[in-house]
Amino acid sequence: MNTLRNVPVGSTVKVKRLHGEGAVKRRIMDMGITKGVEVYIRKLAPLGDPVEVTVRGYELSLRKADAEMIEVE
């Protein structure tokens, strides 16, 4: 399974599926990360947390744990 956490910086990927449940999944969806949306990986913090991405025209920082729940293709 390829997740947002494994994607190299500078890549654009499409969200395939969201894992997790309840409040965590809801929060990710509220940020605009839904099935089919394209996500561009802008940069990675020095220790790998957080991941900075661009989604639907705005910038977002995601924790590694949250990025791990987003399956991409």
Contacts in CASP RR format, 6 or more apart in sequence:
PFRMAT RR
TARGET T0000
AUTHOR 0000-0000-0000
METHOD contacts of the structure
MODEL  1
MNTLRNVPVGSTVKVKRLHGEGAVKRRIMDMGITKGVEVYIRKLAPLGDP
VEVTVRGYELSLRKADAEMIEVE
1 71 0 8 1.000
2 13 0 8 1.000
2 71 0 8 1.000
2 72 0 8 1.000
2 73 0 8 1.000
3 67 0 8 1.000
3 68 0 8 1.000
3 69 0 8 1.000
3 70 0 8 1.000
3 71 0 8 1.000
3 72 0 8 1.000
4 13 0 8 1.000
4 15 0 8 1.000
4 39 0 8 1.000
4 41 0 8 1.000
4 51 0 8 1.000
4 53 0 8 1.000
4 62 0 8 1.000
4 67 0 8 1.000
4 68 0 8 1.000
4 70 0 8 1.000
4 72 0 8 1.000
5 51 0 8 1.000
5 64 0 8 1.000
5 67 0 8 1.000
5 68 0 8 1.000
7 13 0 8 1.000
7 41 0 8 1.000
7 72 0 8 1.000
8 41 0 8 1.000
9 41 0 8 1.000
9 42 0 8 1.000
9 43 0 8 1.000
9 44 0 8 1.000
10 40 0 8 1.000
10 41 0 8 1.000
10 42 0 8 1.000
11 40 0 8 1.000
11 41 0 8 1.000
12 38 0 8 1.000
12 39 0 8 1.000
12 40 0 8 1.000
12 41 0 8 1.000
13 38 0 8 1.000
13 39 0 8 1.000
13 41 0 8 1.000
13 72 0 8 1.000
13 73 0 8 1.000
14 36 0 8 1.000
14 37 0 8 1.000
14 38 0 8 1.000
14 39 0 8 1.000
14 72 0 8 1.000
14 73 0 8 1.000
15 33 0 8 1.000
15 34 0 8 1.000
15 35 0 8 1.000
15 36 0 8 1.000
15 37 0 8 1.000
15 38 0 8 1.000
15 39 0 8 1.000
15 70 0 8 1.000
15 71 0 8 1.000
15 72 0 8 1.000
16 35 0 8 1.000
16 36 0 8 1.000
16 71 0 8 1.000
16 72 0 8 1.000
16 73 0 8 1.000
17 35 0 8 1.000
17 71 0 8 1.000
18 25 0 8 1.000
18 28 0 8 1.000
18 29 0 8 1.000
18 33 0 8 1.000
18 34 0 8 1.000
18 35 0 8 1.000
18 69 0 8 1.000
18 70 0 8 1.000
18 71 0 8 1.000
19 25 0 8 1.000
19 69 0 8 1.000
19 70 0 8 1.000
19 71 0 8 1.000
20 69 0 8 1.000
24 66 0 8 1.000
24 69 0 8 1.000
25 69 0 8 1.000
27 66 0 8 1.000
28 66 0 8 1.000
28 69 0 8 1.000
28 70 0 8 1.000
31 55 0 8 1.000
31 60 0 8 1.000
32 55 0 8 1.000
32 56 0 8 1.000
33 39 0 8 1.000
33 55 0 8 1.000
33 60 0 8 1.000
33 70 0 8 1.000
37 55 0 8 1.000
37 56 0 8 1.000
38 55 0 8 1.000
39 53 0 8 1.000
39 54 0 8 1.000
39 55 0 8 1.000
39 70 0 8 1.000
39 72 0 8 1.000
40 53 0 8 1.000
40 54 0 8 1.000
40 55 0 8 1.000
41 51 0 8 1.000
41 52 0 8 1.000
41 53 0 8 1.000
42 52 0 8 1.000
42 53 0 8 1.000
42 54 0 8 1.000
42 59 0 8 1.000
43 51 0 8 1.000
43 52 0 8 1.000
44 51 0 8 1.000
44 52 0 8 1.000
45 51 0 8 1.000
45 52 0 8 1.000
48 64 0 8 1.000
49 63 0 8 1.000
49 64 0 8 1.000
50 61 0 8 1.000
50 62 0 8 1.000
50 63 0 8 1.000
50 64 0 8 1.000
51 61 0 8 1.000
51 62 0 8 1.000
51 63 0 8 1.000
51 64 0 8 1.000
51 67 0 8 1.000
52 59 0 8 1.000
52 60 0 8 1.000
52 61 0 8 1.000
52 62 0 8 1.000
53 59 0 8 1.000
53 60 0 8 1.000
53 61 0 8 1.000
53 62 0 8 1.000
54 60 0 8 1.000
62 70 0 8 1.000
END
